[in-house]
Amino acid sequence: MSAAKLRLLVGVLAVGVFTAGCGGSTGSTGSSGDGPVTLTLNLFGNMGFKDLYAKYEAAHPNIKIVERTSAYNDHHRNLAAHLATGSGAADVEGIDTGFIAQFRAQPERFVDLRKHGADGLKDRWLPWKWQASVAKNGAQIGYGTDVGGLAMCYRRDLFEKAGLPTERDEVSKLWPDWASYFEAGRKYTANKPEGASFFDGGAQIFNAMIGQAETGYYDASDHVVVATNPVVRSAYDEVLKAVADGESAKLVGSSPAWNTGFAKSQFATIACPAWMLAKIQDQAKAFAGKWDIAAIPGGGGNWGGSYLTVPAQSKHVKEAVDLITWLTAPEQQIEVFKAHGILPSTVATYEKPEVKNLKNAFFNDAPVGQVFTTAALNLKPQYQGPRAGDIQTAIRDAINRVEEGKQDGPQAWEQMLKDVERIEQ
């Protein structure tokens, strides 16, 4: 049997299992009346909702909320498997921007939120944020949580020890573009404090660079352009040159070693979409006030941002939809931003004083409200194709192989292109 026929057979079997597994629950409301209901949420990382659950449960005495979190790639891989087999998904599943196109291509596996009043809520969100979770058949599969407008977070004390400026305006002037950023990195590295590299890892810097490009891994026709888009290869080469110059701590984003890197001061800068603030505050508690926020080299760009969805296999569809409607409402998004710095995707919040004027003491009273709302309003979204998240992982792995000394840059690039070809098939 050919590989193509085998893939087709697996797909047919998966659909068959899905249909059998979902049974009548797909067409039902899933409502449990007035009885107790436990709603499960499968998320990744810290999405900022934990503080809100008690408030929701107090207003809905019959609801108990259980959040389960896992690593970014594991979460999305598990969700794909649970949808294919028709069982195992939570009542609510988080999906990152890099994977939303993959899942919106399977609208039958999610609750169409239009059937629960979504059209009346459409104007809550930035237009492009709303559209990114709309399937080709018009189904709305998710409500937006945050956006990942970019900045650069840095350690003031480490910059001072290396002889670099420490005030955020002066730091921003150091790097109007990425070439200037890497040049600043060479100066830092020449005088760096022991054990403290300039940035955390090559793959994270690469993601920020690609997040600024007009075209990333796909063109608007869903054709993968990794091999032909000069921006991808240029960013890859620039990052690996900086790695060779000793600027990288060679840490893999979201790994245990990366988490430890914050606590042990193993790097002085990190590409900082708004959601990164929560991670820094979680992992670097001893360094409150020593972190600060400057402009991102090149200006603008987006990295990440997520959605809350309700799989069709949920046994409590109505309650789950009610919950995600509440969690993503402007009032709750404001609370998440105030507590964790995770930027709302609900545009009406940007003019609220508690958002626009918010400063963050952990980041030396940086004006996070002004920095990130400006970034979001000026953001030009990049088209995300159906396997963008998997392609990003393949490129991350290539850069990691170089940092680990397993391959040189050209070897890792060639293997990555083969990996991307397999992803396309």
VENZIBEL-V509293 format. One record per residue. RES is the residue in one letter. PSI is psi in whole degrees, 0 to 359 (NA if undefined). OMEGA is omega in degrees with one decimal (NA if undefined). Layout:
RES|PSI|OMEGA ; RES|PSI|OMEGA
This chain:
M|134|179.8 ; S|159|178.6 ; A|321|-178.7 ; A|317|179.2 ; K|323|179.0 ; L|317|178.6 ; R|321|179.3 ; L|317|179.8 ; L|317|178.2 ; V|319|179.2 ; G|317|179.3 ; V|317|178.6 ; L|319|180.0 ; A|317|179.0 ; V|320|179.6 ; G|316|178.2 ; V|320|179.9 ; F|314|-177.5 ; T|317|-179.4 ; A|321|-176.1 ; G|326|-176.0 ; C|325|178.5 ; G|225|-176.2 ; G|346|-174.5 ; S|332|-179.4 ; T|322|-176.4 ; G|357|-176.9 ; S|168|175.4 ; T|341|-178.2 ; G|8|-177.4 ; S|142|-179.5 ; S|21|178.1 ; G|222|-176.9 ; D|1|-178.3 ; G|167|179.9 ; P|140|-179.1 ; V|127|172.7 ; T|118|178.0 ; L|126|179.0 ; T|140|176.3 ; L|125|172.4 ; N|114|-176.8 ; L|178|177.3 ; F|138|-179.5 ; G|199|178.8 ; N|102|-179.9 ; M|1|169.8 ; G|10|-173.4 ; F|343|-170.5 ; K|323|-178.8 ; D|344|-174.6 ; L|341|-171.5 ; Y|318|-178.3 ; A|322|179.1 ; K|318|180.0 ; Y|317|-179.8 ; E|325|178.8 ; A|324|178.9 ; A|346|-179.5 ; H|81|-172.6 ; P|339|-179.4 ; N|0|-175.7 ; I|133|170.7 ; K|129|-176.4 ; I|129|178.2 ; V|117|178.0 ; E|134|174.5 ; R|132|-179.1 ; T|151|176.1 ; S|174|-179.8 ; A|152|-173.4 ; Y|302|-176.8 ; N|321|178.5 ; D|317|-178.8 ; H|310|-176.0 ; H|327|176.3 ; R|317|179.3 ; N|320|179.4 ; L|316|178.8 ; A|318|180.0 ; A|318|-179.1 ; H|324|177.3 ; L|320|-178.5 ; A|325|-177.9 ; T|350|177.1 ; G|12|178.6 ; S|157|175.3 ; G|344|179.2 ; A|154|176.5 ; A|173|175.0 ; D|327|176.8 ; V|133|178.5 ; E|129|172.8 ; G|143|177.7 ; I|131|179.2 ; D|158|178.1 ; T|321|-178.4 ; G|344|-178.5 ; F|354|-173.1 ; I|325|179.7 ; A|324|177.8 ; Q|318|-175.0 ; F|333|177.4 ; R|346|174.4 ; A|357|179.3 ; Q|55|-172.6 ; P|335|-178.8 ; E|345|-178.1 ; R|1|178.3 ; F|157|172.4 ; V|130|174.9 ; D|109|-173.5 ; L|347|174.4 ; R|331|179.8 ; K|355|-179.6 ; H|30|172.9 ; G|16|-175.8 ; A|321|-177.2 ; D|328|178.7 ; G|349|-179.5 ; L|357|-170.9 ; K|320|-174.5 ; D|356|174.7 ; R|323|-165.4 ; W|158|166.9 ; L|136|-174.2 ; P|316|-177.8 ; W|331|178.6 ; K|317|176.9 ; W|313|-173.2 ; Q|330|-175.2 ; A|340|179.6 ; S|18|176.0 ; V|124|179.5 ; A|167|-178.4 ; K|334|177.5 ; N|7|178.4 ; G|351|-178.9 ; A|138|173.6 ; Q|113|-173.6 ; I|350|-176.2 ; G|155|173.9 ; Y|133|-177.3 ; G|141|173.7 ; T|283|-173.8 ; D|172|169.6 ; V|156|-173.1 ; G|47|174.8 ; G|142|-167.1 ; L|144|167.4 ; A|187|175.5 ; M|120|177.0 ; C|145|-176.6 ; Y|158|178.5 ; R|113|-178.5 ; R|317|-175.8 ; D|323|178.8 ; L|323|175.3 ; F|317|-179.2 ; E|317|179.6 ; K|330|-179.8 ; A|359|177.7 ; G|20|177.5 ; L|160|175.6 ; P|156|-179.3 ; T|336|-179.6 ; E|137|-169.4 ; R|323|179.0 ; D|320|179.2 ; E|322|177.6 ; V|318|178.6 ; S|323|179.7 ; K|341|178.7 ; L|329|-170.1 ; W|74|174.0 ; P|338|178.1 ; D|176|-175.4 ; W|328|175.7 ; A|320|178.3 ; S|324|178.0 ; Y|313|-179.3 ; F|329|174.6 ; E|317|174.9 ; A|325|177.6 ; G|323|177.6 ; R|321|177.7 ; K|318|178.3 ; Y|314|-175.7 ; T|328|-180.0 ; A|336|-177.2 ; N|25|-170.4 ; K|148|170.6 ; P|148|-176.4 ; E|130|175.6 ; G|3|-175.9 ; A|99|179.0 ; S|174|-176.0 ; F|313|177.6 ; F|168|-169.8 ; D|312|-178.5 ; G|150|-175.0 ; G|322|-176.3 ; A|325|-179.3 ; Q|319|177.2 ; I|320|177.7 ; F|316|-179.6 ; N|319|179.5 ; A|319|179.9 ; M|315|-179.7 ; I|329|178.8 ; G|346|178.3 ; Q|350|-174.1 ; A|147|175.4 ; E|319|176.7 ; T|132|-179.8 ; G|255|-175.6 ; Y|344|-177.6 ; Y|151|164.0 ; D|177|-174.0 ; A|350|178.0 ; S|14|179.3 ; D|24|173.2 ; H|131|177.1 ; V|128|-174.8 ; V|23|-178.3 ; V|315|-175.2 ; A|337|-173.6 ; T|349|-179.9 ; N|111|-176.3 ; P|336|180.0 ; V|322|-178.8 ; V|311|-178.5 ; R|323|179.6 ; S|314|178.9 ; A|319|178.3 ; Y|312|-178.3 ; D|320|179.7 ; E|317|-179.2 ; V|315|-178.2 ; L|331|173.3 ; K|318|177.9 ; A|324|176.2 ; V|315|179.3 ; A|331|178.7 ; D|1|176.0 ; G|19|-176.3 ; E|343|-171.9 ; S|141|170.6 ; A|353|175.2 ; K|42|179.0 ; L|142|179.8 ; V|124|-176.6 ; G|136|177.2 ; S|7|175.5 ; S|162|175.4 ; P|321|179.5 ; A|323|177.8 ; W|316|176.8 ; N|316|178.7 ; T|328|-179.2 ; G|327|175.8 ; F|312|-175.3 ; A|331|-177.2 ; K|10|177.0 ; S|49|-177.3 ; Q|357|176.3 ; F|156|-173.2 ; A|341|178.2 ; T|155|175.4 ; I|132|174.8 ; A|132|-160.4 ; C|77|164.8 ; P|160|-172.4 ; A|323|-177.3 ; W|343|179.8 ; M|336|-179.1 ; L|319|179.7 ; A|320|-179.9 ; K|316|179.9 ; I|315|-179.5 ; Q|326|178.6 ; D|321|-169.4 ; Q|343|-173.6 ; A|42|-173.6 ; K|329|-176.4 ; A|352|-173.6 ; F|28|176.0 ; A|134|-179.4 ; G|343|178.6 ; K|342|172.7 ; W|152|177.4 ; D|175|-175.0 ; I|126|177.0 ; A|176|177.8 ; A|153|175.6 ; I|138|174.1 ; P|139|179.4 ; G|340|178.0 ; G|141|173.6 ; G|197|179.1 ; G|165|-179.4 ; N|141|175.0 ; W|106|175.5 ; G|203|-167.4 ; G|146|-169.4 ; S|178|-180.0 ; Y|152|169.9 ; L|130|-177.9 ; T|162|175.2 ; V|109|177.0 ; P|146|-179.6 ; A|337|-178.5 ; Q|357|177.8 ; S|141|176.7 ; K|355|-175.9 ; H|60|-172.9 ; V|309|-176.8 ; K|312|-178.5 ; E|322|179.8 ; A|318|177.8 ; V|318|177.4 ; D|319|-178.2 ; L|313|-177.6 ; I|331|175.3 ; T|319|179.8 ; W|316|-177.7 ; L|328|-177.2 ; T|3|177.4 ; A|153|-177.3 ; P|320|-176.8 ; E|318|179.6 ; Q|325|178.3 ; Q|325|176.6 ; I|316|-179.8 ; E|320|178.8 ; V|320|178.9 ; F|317|-179.1 ; K|323|-176.3 ; A|325|-169.9 ; H|353|-178.9 ; G|12|-179.6 ; I|116|-167.8 ; L|129|178.4 ; P|153|170.4 ; S|1|176.6 ; T|113|-167.0 ; V|330|-178.4 ; A|339|-179.1 ; T|341|-171.1 ; Y|338|178.5 ; E|359|178.1 ; K|132|-178.9 ; P|323|-177.4 ; E|345|174.2 ; V|305|-174.3 ; K|323|-175.1 ; N|9|-175.3 ; L|133|171.3 ; K|155|-176.0 ; N|113|-176.8 ; A|326|180.0 ; F|323|-178.8 ; F|44|175.4 ; N|39|179.7 ; D|33|176.3 ; A|141|-178.9 ; P|72|-172.5 ; V|326|178.6 ; G|311|-179.8 ; Q|315|-177.0 ; V|310|-170.2 ; F|330|174.6 ; T|322|175.5 ; T|317|178.9 ; A|318|-178.2 ; A|318|-178.1 ; L|331|-179.7 ; N|0|-173.5 ; L|133|172.9 ; K|104|-172.0 ; P|140|176.8 ; Q|139|180.0 ; Y|132|178.9 ; Q|117|178.4 ; G|178|-169.6 ; P|336|-179.8 ; R|30|-177.3 ; A|319|-179.7 ; G|319|178.9 ; D|323|178.0 ; I|318|176.3 ; Q|319|178.5 ; T|320|179.2 ; A|320|178.9 ; I|321|174.7 ; R|314|-178.5 ; D|324|178.6 ; A|313|179.2 ; I|321|178.5 ; N|322|179.3 ; R|322|177.2 ; V|315|-179.3 ; E|331|179.1 ; E|356|179.3 ; G|14|-178.2 ; K|331|179.4 ; Q|159|169.6 ; D|176|-174.6 ; G|309|179.9 ; P|320|179.1 ; Q|315|-179.9 ; A|322|178.2 ; W|313|-178.7 ; E|319|177.1 ; Q|320|179.6 ; M|318|179.5 ; L|323|176.5 ; K|320|177.4 ; D|320|-179.9 ; V|322|176.2 ; E|319|178.5 ; R|323|177.5 ; I|322|-178.6 ; E|329|-171.3 ; Q|NA|NA
